[in-house]
Amino acid sequence: MNHKNKKPPRKNTTPQNSHQFTHKNKNPLPHKETTHRTFNDDFNDTPDPQNLILEGRKSVLEALNHQKPIDRILVRCDKGKQVEGTLRLIVAKARELKIVVQEVERAKLDETSETGHHQGIIALCPAVPYVEVSAILQIAKDRNQPPFIIILDGVTDPHNLGAVMRTAESSGAHGIIIPKRRAVGLTGTVAKTSAGAINHIAVARVSNITRTLEELKAAGVWIACASMGGTNIFEADLSGPIALVFGAEGEGVSRLVAENSDFTVSIPMLGKIGSLNVSVAAGVVAYEVVRARLHSCGGQNALIQASNPALCPKAK
């Protein structure tokens, strides 16, 4: 198809294509951030499964005192009761550090525990540290390329996240954004399923996906939401700085996230099955972005000559 459907106009934002995009603002995200991991192409900290679960009150408290990256904390709180004793102090410390705390019954802790001596509390740690969203934009800037980001809205299956990470890294995306709550983090299963991609793709974990979309739009990034009834991906304009949003299994993208996206895209479904697994859908749409970047680079030969063979060498 020779003519793509152009991106819709955005209020108070000047549309930018892949040849116009530059980072004029050194820090396009105004909120204060603390980067847990400085990402670069040579990052190769192989995940150690033994370090992903911390059990016992002393171990968890020590991790909190040294601000070790923690995805969430599971604490014993039997039905009809409150968190008891020293566990309350640990929970207060965790919440002060804005770590997600989930109150569960003892059976859940027993099921999660690897040692059988959890003392009523378990901390689940990421396989590798997270980065801030601004670090993902910086990766694109350092490569002199328009940002290409994949956003997952509430994906809970670790195999899906691992598969999406593999696709993101292979297609040249600069990073992935996931929410802190109601979503899987960088677990050992995710690391294994990613087939090594976890060592080479930056992942940011945010409190509010909708707010993050606004920050990305302010930085000049277009937000394309994958949803039924959207523009056919083979007709949509996926060039330039772009973030692709994919929803949770069975639920799709949440209403607020969809409403705050610039436009929606959909994959033609020609059979009797009405939808694709989120990791498969991400692969299909991501490589439409690659197709657009191949075209703007002047073809595959120009792409191979780039410092990163998955993307354009420059975006002037």
Secondary structure, 3 states (H helix, E strand, C coil): CCCCECCCCCCCCCCCCCCCCCCCCCCCCCCCCCCCCCCCCCCCCCCCHHHCEEECHHHHHHHHHCCCCCCEEEEECCCCCCCCHHHHHHHHHHHHCCCEEEEECHHHHHHHCCCCCCCCEEEECCCCCCECHHHHHHHHHHCCCCCEEEEEECCCCHHHHHHHHHHHHHCCCCEEEEECCCCCCCCHHHHHHCCCHHHCCEEEEECCHHHHHHHHHHCCCEEEEEEEEEEECCCECCCCCEEEEEEECCCECCHHHHHCCCEEEECCCCCCCCCCCHHHHHHHHHHHHHHHHHHHHCCHHHHHCCCCCCCCCCCC
